[in-house]
Amino acid sequence: MSENENNDNGEMKFNFWTIDRSMGESRFAQVLGVLLFIGIVIFSILFKMGYFGI
């Protein structure tokens, strides 16, 4: 009964989210991690060079 309710309530609402997550979650996490790492490296380099004037 709860499975049926879950399906009826969630399938139309969260169908896109489940497809998007299952297909792209790991790739998105990898890209986000790489971009975050690159951003931190660039920020630290610019900070050490005195680019921000702090």
N, C-alpha and C positions, 0 to 999 in steps of 0.2 A: 504494500500500500504506500509506504513512504517512498519507495523507489519510483512508483508511478507518479506520485505527486511531484517529486523532484524533477522527473523528466518533463512533465507538463509545464511546470513553473519555469524551469531553468533552460530548457532547450532553445526556445526562441529568443529569450533575453540574452543568454550567455553563449550562444552558438558561435558567434564571431570570436569572442574572447577565447574559447577553448581551442578553436582552430588556430587562431593567431599564436596562442601560447605554445601549443604542441609543436607547431611547425617552426616557429621562430624564436622561442624563448632562449635556447642555448646560444644561438648565433647572436641574438641581441645582447645577451649578457657578455659574450666575448667582445663584441664591438664596444660596448659601454666600458668594459674594463680597460681595453686598449686605449680608448680615447681619454679616459680618466688618468691613466698612467702617463700618457704623452702630455696631457695638460699639466700634471704635477711637475713633470721634468722641465717643461718649458718655463713654467712659472718659477721654479727654483733657480733655473739658469738666469732668467731675467732679474730675479730678486738679488742674486749674487752679483750681477753686473751693475746693480744700482739703477735699474731701468725705472723703478717706481719712486725713486728719490726718498726712500724711508731710511 
